[in-house]
Amino acid sequence: MATPVVTRFAPSPTGYLHIGGARTALFNWAFARNTGGKMLLRIEDTDRERSTDGAVQAIFDGLKWLGLDWDGEPFMQFSRAKRHAEIANELLAKGQAYHCYCSPEELAEMRESARANGLPPRYNGYWRDRDPSEAPAGVAPVIRIKSPPSGEIRVHDHVQGEVVFKAENLDDFIILRSDGTPTYMLAVVVDDHDMGVTHIIRGDDHLTNAARQIVIYNAMGWFVPEMSHIPLIHGPDGAKLSKRHGALGVEAYRQMGYLPEALRNYLARLGWSHGDDELFSTDQMVEWFSLDALNKGAARFDFVKLENINGHYIREATPERLYEVMLETALEVGRVTDVEGLRANRETALSALPELQPRAKTVLELIDLAQFIYAVRPLAIDEAASEQLTPEARVNVGAFAEVLRTLNEWTVPAIDAAARSFAETRGLKLGKVAQPLRAALTGRTISPGIFEVMVLIGRDETLARLEDQASA
């Protein structure tokens, strides 16, 4: 019977959950769900100076917003320091590790000497085979692993293929510091072993670490998890992803008005593919996901593609869901007027959303488009809309307002018929009437159908807004 799959996502809480980490979490989650396994969450908080409770909470919140649930309680790495030290001492007892008493000055001298001889600057194994009786008094030692002096260390990787490291290029690295705290390299291996991790999916910046970690696995006689090192995300220009490209925290994408299902879909395509499919549900991704479909080439982040995908999911969402997301987003970014307007005009906003959804690519755009519902008179007219309100157009707006006063029915067909008759009487195309009306009623050049707008805001508000602009 096959061992159940266990993956892990192991971020450091020294900042928010960034977009690269979110993708790593997504791949671990999708593989675990595809195989009926588990994804565990480990917070690697051993850097005590930079780790914060706020960053830990931001990781939890980011994963929950993305819809990536983990199994069991999160592991906190720092709390396991005693266990890590226990394994370091076990390696010492097995003869697989040793105490090193070198001072920082001696280590610096070793590195300089190596450089002078054209060798990589690293520790030369000075204390590897020395008798403990030679230990200097009063010096707290570190513990170093005994790396193989020769041969090869092979990383069997689902993405990178067979990666071979020459053992002589790996020095005897430190696994326990002189103050008894573990190094990252040791802590990761012990935690992955104790958590029963079977598959490690992470960025390819950890590929060199994999070779060192295999040294520890082998020294302990432990099973080495299967590995997949995925290329990092690059910007559109091929350079390493930076903030100007989109290397932001997940919460920034929420605040910019992206839906979690859109971000999941987009991130999945950054390094994984299923044929030529661009749009797919999360359930489809889970069903199709395999490690062998992970891409070896670096993916490029593209805001235009993300916006297009987000637009698709906005069109697919129910008005009720979008209304709630609009409220949450407006609250989070501090748009108090929008929060109050949306709350006071819930039913009108819900009625308008089917008309607004095809016109927006982000939730923020949806909020902007919905502002006509609760805009305070006199409306602020944007630059493009003001160009529609020429002196001649304002005269027509005022004249059409008088026509509207006489309508018996306040319905889209009745207003439509009145506008067509008005345009024909004045020898105008319908657009020459409708566009200035849109500018006068919404302050913008983009909105739902203008006759639908009139019905949504009602007769009195329509007439008042038109009169404001006719007399301006």
N, C-alpha and C positions, 0 to 999 in steps of 0.2 A: 504494500500500500504506500502511495506517494506521500511524502511529508507535506503537510499543509503549508501553503505559502504564507510567509510573514514578511512584510515590508516595513520600512520605517521612514518617517520624515523627521529630520533632526536639525532644526534651525538654531542659530545662536541668537539670543535675545539682546542684541546690541543695537537694534534698530527695528524698523517695522518689517512686516512680511513683504519683501520686494517681489517684483514680477517674476524674476528667475526662480526664486524659492517657491512661489506659487505654482509654477509649472512643474518643478520637481515633486511637489506634494501631489499635484494632479496625476502625474505618471505613476507614482507609488500607489495612490488611491485606486486608480483605474485598473492596475495590474492585480492588486489585492481583490478588488470586487470581481474582476473577470474570472479569477481562479477560485473564488469562494474562500479566499484567505482573509488575512487581517492586515490592516495598516496601523502601526503603532506610532505614537508621537513622543519624541524625546526632545526636551529643551536642553540644549548644550550650554549651560549657564556657568561654566567653570571660570570664565573671564569675569571675576567678581567686580572689577572696577567699571566695566562697560555694560554689564548685564543689568537691566532694570525691570521692575515689576510692570511698568507701563508697556515696555516692549513685549514682555511675555503675554500680557493681555491683548496687545495688538495682533500677535500671532494667532491667538485663539479666535479673536473676533474676525480676522481676515479669513481664516479657514472656514469658520461657520458661515460667513457671508458667501463665500464661494461654493458652499454646499459640500465641502470635503470633510466628512466626519471620520474620526479615528476610533479605534477600538480600545476599550479600557481607559484607565486613568493615564494622564501624561506622565512620563518619566522625567524627573529632574536630575540631571547628571551630577551636579555638585553634591547632592545628598548621598551619592554613592561613592564618595572619595575613599571611604574606609575599605570598601570592597576592591577598588582599583589598587590601593596600596597592598592589600592582601595578595593579589595576583602578582604584583611586582616582587614581593618577597618570596612567593612560591617559585617564580622563575629564578630568583637568586639561589634558593635551596636546590633547585634542579641543575644548577650549573649553566643555565641558559642566560644568565645575566650576572652583572658584577658591580661592585662599588667603584666609583670613580671619584678621586679627590682633587682633580685638577682645578686650579684657580682660574678665574676669568682671564688673568694676564697670561697664564700658560696656554690657555685655549686660543687666545689671540695670536700668540707666538707660533703655535702650530699652524694656524690658518695662513699666516704670512709666509712661513717656511714652505707650505704646500704650494702657494701661489708662485713663489720664487722658483720652484722646481717644475712649474707648468702643470701642477696637479690641482684637482678641485679642492677648495678650502674646507677642510673638514677635520674632525677629531681623528687622531692617528692610532687609537687603541692602546694608549700608553698603560692604562691600568688593567687591561683585559686579562693578562696572565700573571700579574704580579702577586706576590705573596701578601696576604692581608696584614702581616706583621710589619710591612713597610708603610702602613697607613700613617700619615702625619697626625699628631695629637691635636685634638680640639677642632678638627675640620669635619663638618657635616658633609657626608658624601651624597652624590646623586646615584641612582641606579641606572645602568645602561644595559640594553639588550645585546646579546652576542649575535650580530648579523653574520650570515655565512661569509667566510673569507673569499670564496670563489664559487663559480657555477652561475646558474641563472635562476631568476625568480620570474615565474610566468603568471600573468594575469589573464584569465580566460574571460573575455568581455563580450557581452551580447552586441555591443555597439562598435567597439574599437577592434574587435577580433582578438587574436592572440598577441598580447603585448609582452615583450621580453625585456627584462632589466638585468644588467650584469651585476652580480652580487657585490663585486669589489667596488662598485660605485656607491654602495650604501654604507654609511659609517655605522658605528655602534651608537645609535641615537638614545637619548635619555627617555626613560619611561616613568621615573619617579624623581621629582626634584629634591633638593637637599632639605626643604621644609616639609617633606612627606606628602606633597600634593602631586597628583598624577599629571602627566602631559596629555594633550589631546589624543595623541596616537594610541596610548594605552587605554584611556577611558573609552574611546570609540569601540575598540575591539572587545573589551570586557563587556560593555553594555550590549553590543550587538549579539554577543554569545549568550549572555544571560537572558536577553529578551527573546531568544530563539529566532533571530532574523535569518531568513533563508535567501533573501534577495536584496541587494543594495543597489538602488537607483539614485544617482547623484550626478553633479556636474563634473565635466572632464578635468576641471582644475584639481580634482582629488585623485587623479590617476596615479601620480607619483606616490601619494599617500598609500594607495592600495598595495604597492610593493612592500612598503615598510610594515603595513598592518598584517600582510601575509606572513612576514617574519615572526610576528608575535603569535598569530594563529598556529603556525607550525611548531613554534617553541612550546606551546601549551598542548599540542596534539589535538587541537580543536578543528571542527569542520569549518571550511572557508565558504562563506556565502557566495552565491552567484552574483556577478557584478555587471552593471550597465552604467557606463560613464558617458553622459550625454553632453554634446557640445554646448557651450554657453550661447546665450542669445546675443546677437549683434544688432547694431543700429542699421537703418536703411543704407548707410554709406559703407557698411562692412566693418566699421570700427566697433570696439567693445561697447556694449550698451551703457549709455550714460543717462543722466537725468534729462538732458535735452532730447534724447531719443525716446524716452518712456520708462527709464529705470526708476520707477516710483513705487511707493508702497501701494498695496492693494487698496487701502482706504482712499487713495487719491483717485483711483479709477471709479470707485463708488461715487465719490463726490463730483466727478466729471460727468456722471450720468450714464455709466455703463451697467448693463444688467449682468448678474453673475453667470447666467447660462450662456451669454454671448462671450464673456471672458473665458469661460471654460472651453467653449468651442474654438475660440481663437488660439488660446494657449496650447490646446491639443495639437493644432496644426503647426505649431512652432517646434518641430523636432520629431513629429510622428505623422504618419499618413495612412490613409486607407484608400488606395487608388487615387482618383482625382476628386474625391468628395471634399467639398469646402464647408458645407453646412450639414450638421448632423446633431442629433440629440445626445444628451449625456448617456442615456441608456444605450444608444447605438455605439457610442465610443467605448463604453465598458464591454459591450458584446464583441466588438472588433479588436480590442486592444491586445497587442502582443509585443514582447520585447524585441523580436526580430524586425518589427516595422519601425523601430526607432531609427532616425536618420543620423548618419555619420557626419554630414556637413552641418555647419553652423546655420541656424535659422536667423532671418532678419526681421526685426520688429517693424511693423508698418501700421501707422495710425489710420491710414485711409482704409485698409482692409478691416481693421478692428471696427471702425465706424460703420462700414457697410454691413458687417455681420451683426453689429448691435442694432442697426436699423431693421434688419430682418426680424430679430427677436422682439423689437418694439411693435412691429406690425402683427406679430403672432400672439402677443400677450393680450389678456382680457383687460377691458377698461377698468374694472374693479381693482385688479392687481396694480396696474400702472398708476392709478390714482393714489394708492397707498405708497408706492415707491416715490412718486412726485412729492408727496407730503414729507416723507422721510428725508429725501434728498434736500428739499428746501429747508427743512429744519437743521440738517447737518451743516449746510453751508451758510446758515444765518440769514436766509432770505425771508425775513419776518412778514413783509407785505404779502408775499406769495403764499406763505403758510396760512395767514388769516383769510386771504381771498379764496384759496382752495377749500378751506374748511367751511366758509360761509356759503359757498356755491357748489357744494358737492354734487348735487344732481345735475346741475348744468354742465359741470366739468365732465361728468360721466357721459352725458349725452354728446358732448363735443369730441370726446377722445377718438371715436371711430373715424372722424374727419381729420383729426390732428395726427394720428399715428403714422399714416403714409408719408407725412411731411417732415418727420423728425428722425434723426439718427442717434440722438442721446436724450436722456431724461431731462437734462437742462434745457435742451431745445424744445421739448414738450412743454415744460413750464413756461418758457418764453412765449410759445404759441398760444398757451391758454390764458395769458394775462389779459387778453381783450375782454374776457368774461367779467373780471372784477376791477378793470382799470378805472381809476378815479378821473372824473372830468375836471378840467379839460384834458384830453389825452395828450401824452407826450408823443410827438410824431417823429419817427426816425428819418434819417436823411433820404433814404430811397423813397419812402412814402411821401415825404414833403414835395418831392419832384413831381408826384402825380397830382398834387393839389395846386395847379396853376389857377390864375384868376378865372379863366373860363370854366375850369373844372369845378371851382367853388360855386359859381353861379348855377351850374347843373346840379350840384349836390343840394343846394337850397331848393331848387325847383322840384327835384325828385322827392324831397322831404314833404312838400305840399301834396304831391301825388299820394304818398304813403299815408297821409292823414285821412284820406278818403276811402282807404281800402276797408271793405267789410270783413274780409278774412285775413288773419295774420298767419299765413302758411307759406311754405316755400313756393308751391306752384302759383299762388296768387301774387306774391312779390315778384317772382320770375316773370310772369305775364305782364305785370305793370312796368317792369324795367325794360322789357323788349318793346313794348308799345311806346314808352318814353323815348328810347333810343331811336326808334323808327321815325317818330314825329320830329325829332331834332336832326335827323339825317346823320346819326352817329352809329358806329359799330358798338355792339353790346359791351365790349371790353373797355371802350372809352367812357362808359358810364360806370361799369363795375369796378375798375381799378381805383378811381378816385373815391368811390364808396368804401372800398376796402381800407384805403389809407385813412379815411375819416373815422371809420368805425373801430379799427384795430390799431392804428398808428404804424402799421407795417404793410409790406407788399405781399406777405405770405400769410395765409389763414385758411380755415375751412371755406367751403363755398360761401360767398358773401351773403346769399339769401338765407343760408343756414345760420350764419352769424346773427342776422337780424332776428330770426325766430328764437335763437338761444338767449339773446340779451333782452328781448321783449320790445314791444312797440315804443313805450315811453323812453327807454334808454336809447333806442335807435334814433328817434327823432331829436332827442337832446344832443346826442353826439354830432349828428349831421348839422344841426343848427350852429353848434360851436364852430365848426369848420367853415360853414357857409358865410358866417359873419366875421371870420378872423381876418 
